[in-house]
Amino acid sequence: MLNEAEKQQVSSYVTNTDLPVFGYKNLPPVVVGTLFGRYSRSELGARELLLKDFINNDEFNEIGEDLSSASCNVNVEKAESFYGRVLDQFGDDSVAELGGTSLSIENVSILMTKLIEDRRIGLSPLEKSTRYVRFNEKDAGGHYSYITDNDIDKAGFGDEYRRVMDLLFDTYSELLPKVIEHLKKKYPPKKDDNEKAYERAIKAQAFDVVRYLLPMSTKTNMGATGNGRAFEYLVYKLKAYGVAESASYAGMIQGELEKIIPAFLRRAKMEIGEGHVK
């Protein structure tokens, strides 16, 4: 989690500093792409990585001196005005492919990532990898990181659901060190092996074995880069899925995109958008 001073540091480059869905601004695509590459193999959120590996990096500071200048914001406004006029005049969905952006979507269930990844035409998602990152961390309250839903409690299955989820994560946590120990015995290091590289390789193999215990409700992070039409259709799909999590994230995704590419998201708020979710 970022403190207030750190939030201020990243605020020039992200659309918000608190919500689990946020976009990027004043950053060249190569920086966002590199950030997403690190993101998929890190336990940190994207804002934390942006601060740690980019903002506090001397090389990034050299290329980022003028990125948050007023002239950059003026250009964005002119571009949005242009695309808005084209959409109004022609109304062609393909026009929305002329521009795109990137979003980070955090603390989302694995199930939701599959819904998002299924929209691959025009959308390039990159998910936090269960093969390279451990998933048995607990929050400040001592709870494993999985989605809970009020509808489950209302249906009378809340206690049983949490019991099963905790059992799966307890088993994952118990097996992980045992699998690591077994793999080290089966594949001992060679004399010329780099110690850190060997440890990483063994852990990756162990994660790959125990990850099948992770339920679809496991919370994870992902990044997505796409054009306007792909994101617009993603919002439609998530609204139509009919569960609380998808509806919540559809709203957040739409809200953040309206800060970056509003011309492409207007129809999601109009009659055509409502028609997709009936």
N, C-alpha and C positions, 0 to 999 in steps of 0.2 A: 504494500500500500504506500502511496505517496503522501508525504506531509504537505502542508500548505505552500511552503517555499518551493518544493519540487513540482507541485501542480502548476505554480506560476511559471516555472521554467518550460514545461511542456505545452502550456496553453497556446503558444503561438503556432503549434504544429498539429494540434488535435482539435476536434470540434467540441469536445467536452472533456472534463477531467474526472468525472464521477460515475457516469453511466456505463453499463457493460457493453454497449455498442457505441462506437465512435469512429469518425472518419479522420482524414488527414488533409492538411492544408499547408501551403508554403513549403512543400517538399518535392523534389524531383522524383519521378517514378523509380529511378535506380535506387534511391534511398529507401523508399517504401518496399521495393522488391527485396532488398538486402535485409531489411528489418523482418519481413515475413519469413525469410529463410532461417534466421536465428529463432524466430518466434516458435516454429514448429518443433524445436528441440530444446525448449527452455521451460522451466517451471514458472518463470516470470511472466507478467502480463506485458502487452505491447508497449504501454506507456512507460513501464519500468525499464524495459529494454531500450526504448528510445532515449531515455535519460542516461542510462548506464553506458550504452555502447555507441551512442551517436552525439547527443547534446554535450556530454562531458568528454567528448573525444576531440582532440585538437584538429584532426583532419576534417571532421564534420564542420567545425566552427569556421574553417577557412572557406568552405563552399557554401556555408549558410548565412554569410554576413548580410546579404540583401534579400533573403527569401521572404522575410516578413515585412517588406517595405510597402508603403502605400501604393506604389505603382503596380505591384503584384495584385493587390485587391481590386484596383480599377480594371485591370485586364480581365479578371474573373467576372466582374459585373458586366463588362462589354460582351464577353463570350456568352453569358447566360441570356442577355438581351437578344443576341443574335439567334441562338437556338430557340428561344421562346417565339420569336417572329416566324421562324421556319416551321415550327410545329403548328402554330396558329394558321399559317397559310396552306400548309400541305397535309398536316395531320397524319403523316406516314410514320408507322412504327420504326422503320429502318433509319429514320433521321436520328432517333435516340441512340443509335449505335455510333454516332460521330463523336461522342464524348463519354468518358467514364471516370471512375475513381476507385478508391480502396477503402474498405472498412475493416475494423477489428470487431469481432463478436466474441465476448468473453462470458465465462460462467454459464455456458449453454450446454445442454445435454448432448450426448453422443447421438441420440436419436435425431435431434434437431440438426446436427451437422450433416446427417445423411439426407435430410430433406433439402438442405441448402446445396449440398454437393450434387444432388440429382439434377439441378438446374445448370448443367455444365456449358450449355451453348451460350457463349458470351460472358461466362462467369468462370473465374479461375480461383478456386478455393484452396487453402492450405491449412490443414488441421494439425493441432498439437499431437505429436506422435506417441501412441501407446507403446511403441517399440523402443523409444529412447528416453522416456520420462516416466518416473514413478508416479503413481496415482493414488497413493494411500495417505496423502496429507490430510490433516484435520484442521478445522477452522478454530477460531478463538474459543468457541464453546465446546470444543472436543468432539465435533461431529464430522463424519466423513463427508467428502464433497460429492453429493448426489442431489438430484432434483427432488423436491417434495411438492406435492400438489394438493391444494385444499379439496379438490374433487375426490381424491382418494380417501381423505378423512371423512368427507360427507357420505361416501358410499360404505363406510364402516370398515375399511381395510387398512387404515393408516398405521395402526400398531404392527400388523402383520407385515406390511410393506417395509417399514423401517427395520423390523427384525431381520427380514431376508436380506435387505441391502447391507446392513451391518455385518451379517454373517459372511456375505460375499467379500466385503472389504477386509474383514478380519482374516479370512482364509487367504486372501491375496497377500496381506501383510505378513502372515505366518509363513507362507510358502516361499516368498521372495528370497530371504536370506538362505534358506535351505537349498533352493535351486542354485543360487550363486555359489554356495559351498560345493555342491555336487559338480557343477560345471568346472570349477577350479581344479577339482580332483581329476575329472575326466580329461580336461584340456589344460594341463599345467603350463606355465609360461616357459618359453624357450630362452636360452641364454641371451640372445640378441634382441628379445622383445623389449619395447619401451613399456615401462611399468604403468604409466597413466593410460596409454593406448590399450594395453592388455585389460586393465580394469574396466575401461569403457566398453570394450568388446564383450567381456563376460557379462556385464550388467545388461547390455543390449540383448544378449541371448536370453538372459533370465526374464527381462521384461516381456520378451516375445513369447515366452512360455506361459507366464502367469496372467497376461493381459486378457485371456479368454474368460477369466472370472469377472471381469469388469462388466457391470450391467449397462444397458443402454441409457440409464438415467445418470450415469457418471458425468460430472461437470468437466468441461474442457474449454479450450480457447481455439479460435480459428481466425484466419484472415481471408478476405475475399477481394479480388480485383475484377472489375467487370464494366461493361458499358451500360448506358442508361436503360436500354430496353430490358436487359437481363435482370437488373436490379428491380425494375418496375414489376416484371412478371414474378420475381421472387416474393415481393411484398404481397401480390395477389395470392400466391400459393400458400404462404404462411398464414394469411388471414383466413383462407378457406379450410385449413387443416382441422380446425375445430377443437383444439386444446388450448389451455390457458397459456402455456409457455410460448407456443407459436404465435398466438395473437399478441402477446406482450412484446416479443422480439420483432414482429412485423411492424408494430407501432414505433419501436425505437429505431429500427433500420430506416423506416420512411422518414422519421423526424431528423435523423442525422444526414441522410441524403439530401433533404430539402435545404440543408445549410450549405451543401457543396454543389449539387446539380439540380436545383429546384425546377428548372424548366422541364426536366424529364420525368419528374414525379407528380406533376400537377394532375395528371389523369387518374392517378391512384386515389386522389381525393374526390374526383368527380364521379359522374354516373357510370362511366366505363369501369372505374375501379370497383364500385359497389356491385356491378354486374358480375364481376369475376368471383365474388365471395358468396353469392346467393346459392 
